[in-house]
Amino acid sequence: MNYTVYYYEDRDEWCLFDNQMKLVKEVYAFLLFKKEENIKSNTLRQYVYSLKSFFDFMEYKGIEPEDFTIASLADFRTWKLTPEELRSESIYYLNQKSSIEPETWDTILTAVTQYFQWLQIKGKSIALDISSFNEKRKKSKKKNSNINSNIDSLRIKKFRKNLRYIPKEKYLEIKKHLGKRDKLIADILYYTGMRIGELFSFHIESFPPISSSSKIVDINLNPSSSKKRNRQTKSGARTIFMPIKTYNSLRKYITYGRKSNAHKFLFSSQKNSGKSKKGDPLSPDTFRISFKNACKKVNVDFSPHDLRHTLATDLLRSTNDLKFVQYVLGHRDINTTAKYTHPNDKEVIDKLGVIYNDIYSDLMEGL
C-alpha cells in the first residue's frame, strides 16, 4: 500500500500518511515550515505529492531516510521516469515513454532536496549531505564555472521545444540568400551535424590537402587549451565526418576565398568588433544573424541548430540506429540523440495503416 496525501481545507494544511495511516510527522513539520515562509498552497501541494513519490520509492526499496544517498537519489530518478507497468521489470526499455514530464521530475527533486536540507537544519543524522552540495554550487557560481553539483546533474536538461526539420527544397532556397562564406558554413553544419561553436573552433591546419577515393572524410576535433578555440566543444575530442565534396569546397575556400591567410582560425573575424578582435574565431551570432535574415527572405523561421537537427532526423530515418547517430553527432547521452528525432506525418500514417490492417481489419468490415 502506498502513502496517502490528505488536505485539511479548514486549516489549509497538507499532510502525508504512511501505509498504516499514521501521520509522517517530519513531512508535516516541513510543510508547516514552508507555509510559514509564505509558500502558497499550490506549491505546498506540489511538495507533498513529490514527497509522497519519494516515500513510496523508499518503501518499495526498503530504504530508511537516514540511509538515503546520492546513488539512491539517482536510482529514484530512474524509477520515477520509468512507466509504472515496467518498474518491476529487470530491464528498462529505452524508447518507452517516460511516466512523467522532465519538468515534473525537476519539481520532485527540488522538493526532496529541500526536505533533506530541512532535516539537516533540524539536526537529523542522514547520509545525504545536501549542505555540501549547496556549498559546491555556490562556489561554482562565483567562479562562473560550468561544473554542476551532483544534485544539479540529476536535473533533466530542458530542450528547445521548437527544433525544426528543414526540408531539402527549403534549404536550397535559404542558401540562395547567403554569401559564399556563409553558404559554405551552412553546408558544413548541414552535412556534418557539427555544432556551430565546434566549427568556429577549427584551425586551418585541421584541413590539409588530401587525396581520397572515399565519399566521406574523417576529421579529429581536439579541444585546445585556448578558451577561444574550445568555446563549445561540449563532447571533448571527437571525430567529425564530412562528405568529400564539402571538404573539397572547404579547401577551395582556404586557398582562394579567405581574405587573409595570416589568421589561424578557419573562419575568423576580419575587424575589431566589441569583445572580438581581428583574427579571433568568427562569432556564432554573426552567422546566426545572416542565416536568420536569409530565412526571412523565403518566409521561414529556422536557426543554424536546426541544420544539426535535420541531419540527426535524416540519419535515424535512414538507419534506425540510435547508437550510430549518437556517435556521428557526438552526444554523450543517447537520450539527447532521441530528443533530436521525431517521426513525420507520412511515417505515422504508413505505420498506423499497417497496424490497423493487421489488428483491426476484421472489426472494421461492417463500417
C-alpha positions in Angstrom: 0.0 0.0 0.0 1.3 3.4 -0.9 1.5 6.6 1.1 -1.6 8.9 1.2 -2.0 12.7 0.8 -4.7 14.5 2.7 -5.7 18.1 2.6 -7.4 19.8 5.6 -9.3 22.6 4.0 -10.4 24.4 7.1 -6.7 24.8 8.2 -5.3 24.9 4.7 -2.8 22.2 5.6 -1.4 19.3 3.6 -0.4 16.0 5.3 1.2 12.7 4.4 0.1 9.4 5.9 2.0 6.2 5.8 0.6 2.8 4.7 -0.8 2.3 8.2 -2.5 5.8 8.0 -0.1 7.3 10.6 1.0 10.9 10.1 4.5 11.3 8.8 5.5 13.9 11.3 8.7 15.1 9.7 6.9 15.9 6.5 4.1 17.6 8.3 6.6 19.8 10.2 8.5 20.5 7.0 5.3 21.7 5.2 4.4 23.9 8.2 7.8 25.4 8.0 7.4 26.1 4.3 3.9 27.6 5.0 5.5 30.0 7.5 7.8 31.1 4.7 4.6 32.2 2.9 4.8 29.4 0.3 1.4 29.2 -1.5 -0.9 26.3 -1.0 -0.5 25.1 -4.6 3.3 24.9 -4.2 2.8 23.1 -0.9 0.6 20.6 -2.8 3.4 20.0 -5.2 5.8 19.5 -2.3 3.6 16.9 -0.5 2.9 14.9 -3.7 6.6 15.0 -4.6 7.4 13.7 -1.1 4.7 11.0 -1.5 6.5 9.7 -4.5 9.8 9.8 -2.6 8.4 7.8 0.4 6.6 5.4 -2.0 10.0 4.7 -3.6 11.8 4.2 -0.2 9.0 1.8 0.8 9.5 -0.1 -2.4 13.2 -0.3 -2.0 13.2 -0.8 1.8 15.3 2.3 2.4 15.2 4.5 5.5 15.5 8.3 5.1 18.7 8.4 7.1 20.4 5.8 4.8 19.4 7.7 1.6 22.5 8.6 -0.6 23.1 10.4 -3.9 23.2 7.0 -5.5 19.7 6.3 -4.1 18.6 9.7 -5.5 19.8 8.7 -8.9 18.0 5.4 -8.6 14.9 7.2 -7.6 15.1 9.4 -10.7 15.3 6.3 -12.9 12.4 4.7 -11.1 10.3 7.8 -11.3 10.9 8.2 -15.0 10.1 4.6 -15.8 6.4 3.8 -16.6 4.7 2.2 -13.6 3.9 -1.0 -15.6 7.7 -1.6 -16.2 9.0 -0.8 -12.7 9.0 -4.5 -11.7 10.9 -5.5 -14.9 14.6 -6.2 -14.7 15.2 -4.3 -17.9 14.3 -0.6 -18.6 13.1 0.0 -22.1 15.0 2.8 -23.9 12.2 4.0 -26.2 9.4 3.6 -23.7 7.7 7.0 -22.9 8.6 8.4 -19.5 5.8 8.2 -16.9 6.3 11.9 -16.1 7.5 15.1 -17.9 11.0 16.3 -17.2 9.7 19.5 -15.5 7.8 17.3 -13.1 10.9 15.4 -12.1 12.8 18.7 -11.5 9.9 19.8 -9.2 10.2 16.5 -7.3 13.9 16.8 -7.0 13.6 20.3 -5.6 11.1 19.2 -3.0 13.2 16.2 -1.9 16.5 18.2 -1.6 14.8 21.0 0.3 13.2 18.4 2.6 16.7 16.8 3.3 18.2 20.3 3.8 15.5 21.0 6.4 16.2 17.7 8.2 19.9 18.6 8.4 19.0 22.0 9.9 17.0 20.2 12.5 20.0 18.1 13.4 18.8 14.8 11.9 21.6 12.3 11.1 21.3 11.5 7.4 23.7 10.1 4.8 22.7 12.6 2.0 24.7 15.8 2.8 22.7 18.4 1.0 24.6 21.3 2.5 27.9 20.2 0.9 26.3 20.2 -2.5 24.8 23.6 -1.9 28.3 24.9 -1.0 29.8 23.5 -4.2 27.0 25.1 -6.2 27.7 28.5 -4.6 31.4 28.2 -5.3 30.9 27.2 -8.9 28.6 30.1 -9.5 31.1 32.6 -8.0 33.7 31.2 -10.4 31.3 31.2 -13.3 32.2 27.5 -13.7 30.2 25.1 -15.8 30.7 22.3 -13.2 27.4 21.3 -11.7 27.0 19.7 -8.3 25.9 16.1 -8.1 22.3 17.2 -7.3 22.1 19.5 -10.3 23.4 16.7 -12.5 20.3 14.8 -11.8 18.1 17.5 -13.2 16.8 16.9 -16.7 18.1 19.3 -19.3 15.4 21.4 -20.9 15.5 21.0 -24.6 14.4 23.7 -27.0 10.9 22.6 -27.9 10.7 24.2 -31.3 13.6 22.4 -33.0 12.5 22.1 -36.7 13.3 19.9 -39.6 14.4 21.7 -42.7 13.2 20.1 -46.0 15.7 19.9 -48.8 13.9 22.3 -51.1 13.7 24.9 -48.3 17.3 24.6 -47.5 18.2 25.2 -51.2 16.0 28.4 -51.1 17.7 29.6 -48.0 21.2 29.1 -49.4 20.3 31.4 -52.4 20.3 34.3 -49.9 23.6 33.6 -48.2 27.0 34.9 -49.2 29.8 32.5 -50.4 31.3 32.1 -47.0 28.0 31.6 -45.2 26.8 29.1 -47.8 29.9 27.0 -47.0 29.3 27.3 -43.3 25.7 26.2 -43.8 26.7 23.2 -45.9 29.2 22.1 -43.3 26.7 22.3 -40.5 24.0 20.6 -42.6 26.1 17.7 -43.8 28.2 17.0 -40.7 25.8 17.9 -37.9 28.5 20.0 -36.2 27.7 22.5 -33.5 28.4 26.0 -34.7 30.9 26.6 -31.9 32.8 23.4 -32.9 33.1 24.6 -36.5 34.4 28.0 -35.5 36.9 26.5 -33.2 38.8 24.8 -36.1 42.2 26.0 -37.3 43.2 25.9 -41.0 45.7 23.2 -40.2 42.9 20.8 -39.4 42.0 20.7 -43.1 45.2 19.8 -45.1 45.1 18.9 -48.8 44.1 15.2 -49.1 43.7 12.7 -51.9 40.9 10.3 -51.1 38.6 8.0 -53.1 36.2 7.7 -50.1 33.0 9.7 -50.2 33.5 10.7 -46.5 36.4 12.3 -44.8 37.0 11.9 -41.0 38.5 14.8 -39.1 39.7 14.8 -35.5 38.4 17.6 -33.3 40.7 18.1 -30.4 39.9 20.7 -27.7 42.7 23.2 -27.3 43.9 24.8 -24.1 42.8 28.1 -25.8 39.5 29.2 -24.4 38.6 30.9 -27.7 39.2 27.7 -29.6 37.4 25.5 -27.1 34.2 27.5 -26.5 31.6 25.0 -27.4 33.3 21.6 -27.8 30.8 20.0 -25.5 31.8 16.4 -26.2 35.5 17.0 -26.0 37.8 15.3 -28.5 35.7 13.6 -31.2 35.6 12.7 -34.9 33.8 14.8 -37.5 32.6 13.1 -40.7 32.4 15.3 -43.8 31.4 14.5 -47.4 34.4 14.7 -49.7 32.6 17.2 -51.9 32.1 19.5 -48.9 35.7 19.0 -47.9 36.9 20.0 -51.4 34.7 23.1 -51.3 36.3 24.0 -47.9 39.8 23.5 -49.4 38.9 25.9 -52.2 37.8 28.5 -49.6 41.0 28.1 -47.7 43.1 28.6 -50.9 41.1 31.2 -52.7 38.2 32.5 -50.6 39.8 33.8 -47.3 40.6 37.5 -47.1 43.7 36.9 -45.1 45.9 33.9 -44.6 47.5 35.5 -41.6 44.8 34.3 -39.2 45.0 30.7 -37.9 41.2 30.1 -37.5 39.3 28.7 -40.4 36.5 31.3 -40.0 37.8 34.4 -38.3 36.7 38.0 -37.6 38.0 40.5 -40.2 37.8 43.5 -37.9 37.7 44.5 -34.2 34.1 44.5 -33.0 33.1 44.5 -29.4 34.9 41.8 -27.5 36.1 40.1 -30.7 39.4 41.2 -32.2 40.6 40.8 -35.8 41.7 37.2 -36.2 39.6 35.8 -33.4 37.2 33.0 -34.2 34.1 34.2 -36.0 31.3 34.9 -33.6 28.4 32.3 -33.8 26.0 35.3 -33.6 27.4 36.7 -36.9 26.3 33.6 -38.8 23.1 33.2 -36.9 22.0 36.7 -37.9 23.0 36.0 -41.6 21.1 32.7 -41.5 18.0 34.3 -39.9 17.9 37.1 -42.5 18.1 34.5 -45.3 15.3 32.6 -43.8 13.1 35.7 -43.6 13.5 36.3 -47.3 11.9 32.9 -48.0 9.3 33.3 -45.2 10.5 30.5 -43.0 11.8 30.5 -39.4 14.8 28.3 -38.8 18.0 28.5 -36.8 21.5 27.2 -37.6 21.0 24.5 -34.9 18.1 23.2 -37.0 20.7 22.1 -39.5 22.1 19.7 -37.0 18.6 18.5 -36.0 17.8 17.9 -39.7 20.8 15.6 -40.1 20.0 13.7 -36.9 16.5 13.1 -38.2 17.6 12.0 -41.7 20.2 9.7 -40.3 17.8 8.0 -37.9 15.1 7.6 -40.5 17.7 6.0 -42.9 19.4 3.7 -40.4 17.1 3.3 -37.4 20.3 3.1 -35.4 20.3 5.4 -32.4 23.9 4.5 -31.4 25.2 5.3 -34.8 23.5 8.7 -34.9 24.8 9.4 -31.3 28.4 8.8 -32.4 28.1 10.9 -35.6 26.6 13.8 -33.6 29.0 13.5 -30.7 26.3 13.1 -28.0 27.5 11.8 -24.6 24.0 10.8 -23.7 21.9 8.7 -26.1 18.7 10.2 -24.6 19.9 13.5 -26.1 20.0 11.9 -29.5 16.5 10.6 -29.1 15.2 14.1 -28.3 16.5 15.4 -31.6 14.5 12.9 -33.6 10.8 12.6 -34.4 8.6 10.8 -37.0 6.9 12.8 -39.8 3.2 12.5 -40.6 3.7 10.2 -43.5 5.7 7.7 -41.4 2.9 7.8 -38.8 0.2 7.3 -41.4 2.1 4.4 -43.0 2.8 2.6 -39.7 -0.8 3.1 -38.5 -2.1 1.8 -41.8 -0.2 -1.5 -41.3 -1.2 -1.8 -37.7 -4.9 -1.1 -38.3 -4.8 -3.6 -41.2 -3.2 -6.3 -39.1 -5.2 -5.8 -35.9 -8.5 -4.1 -36.6 -9.4 -5.1 -40.2 -11.9 -7.7 -39.1 -13.6 -5.2 -36.7 -13.9 -2.6 -39.5 -15.5 -4.8 -42.1 -19.0 -3.7 -41.2 -18.2 0.0 -41.1 
